[in-house]
Amino acid sequence: MYIIKVKGKAKIPDYIQIRDENFVLVAYFRADRPLKSVEKFGLEGKEEQLEKLIQNLPFGKLQKLDL
């Protein structure tokens, strides 16, 4: 899977996209909100690691998600 952080503008918040190996959108959520339903895309038990990754993730750079 891949992860990208999208910068919001004005009143639109920053978002996180998680995409599968074919770059199909699997999850889309606000960067400042707690993670919900991570078990839907197979990341249960890795919430803290994902939260740290999101905080340090640069905007607009697609990265391989290896947790």
PALUMPA-490981 format. One line per 10 residues: number of its first residue (from 1); their letters; for each residue y, z, x of C-alpha. Coordinates in Angstrom, 3 decimals, padded with zeros to 6 digits. Each point is the difference from the previous one (the first is absolute). Layout:
// PALUMPA-490981
NUM	A	Y Z X  ...
***
This chain:
// PALUMPA-490981
1	MYIIKVKGKA	000.000 000.000 000.000  003.633 -000.464 000.966  003.132 002.034 -000.670  003.678 -000.981 -000.081  003.151 001.995 -000.719  002.638 -001.848 -002.029  003.655 001.074 000.263  001.763 000.537 -003.315  003.624 -000.903 -000.656  002.691 001.989 -001.813
11	KIPDYIQIRD	-001.796 001.902 -002.771  -003.405 -001.595 000.659  -002.171 002.380 002.074  -002.187 -000.834 002.989  -003.545 -001.051 -000.905  -003.391 -000.130 001.675  -002.442 -002.854 -000.561  -003.676 000.226 000.863  -001.828 -003.316 000.138  -003.666 -000.883 000.498
21	ENFVLVAYFR	-001.494 -002.346 002.613  001.059 -003.033 -002.090  003.557 001.409 -000.275  -000.459 000.674 -003.727  002.195 002.892 -001.155  -002.200 003.080 -000.508  002.652 002.725 -000.352  003.784 000.144 -000.362  001.848 003.327 -000.063  003.265 001.663 000.956
31	ADRPLKSVEK	000.189 001.199 003.590  001.630 003.298 -000.993  -002.493 000.999 -002.703  -003.250 001.868 000.540  -003.039 -002.229 000.177  -001.964 -000.275 -003.205  -003.329 -001.666 -000.701  -000.855 -000.664 003.645  -003.670 000.057 -000.966  000.573 -003.307 -001.807
41	FGLEGKEEQL	000.279 -001.755 003.346  -002.418 002.112 002.032  002.366 002.368 001.813  -000.962 003.330 -001.591  000.197 002.875 002.450  002.458 -001.897 002.214  003.204 000.818 -001.849  001.594 001.926 002.888  -000.743 -002.764 002.515  001.387 -002.619 -002.379
51	EKLIQNLPFG	003.141 002.058 -000.641  000.671 000.350 003.753  -000.597 -003.732 000.482  002.457 -000.857 -002.789  002.717 002.218 001.523  -000.288 -001.754 003.378  -000.597 -003.523 -001.320  002.778 -002.500 000.822  001.427 -002.040 -002.873  -001.315 -003.519 -000.498
61	KLQKLDL	-002.797 000.151 002.581  -003.481 -000.701 -001.326  -002.556 002.265 001.699  -003.751 000.324 -000.137  -000.892 003.199 -001.856  -002.524 001.858 002.154  -000.499 003.527 -001.306
***
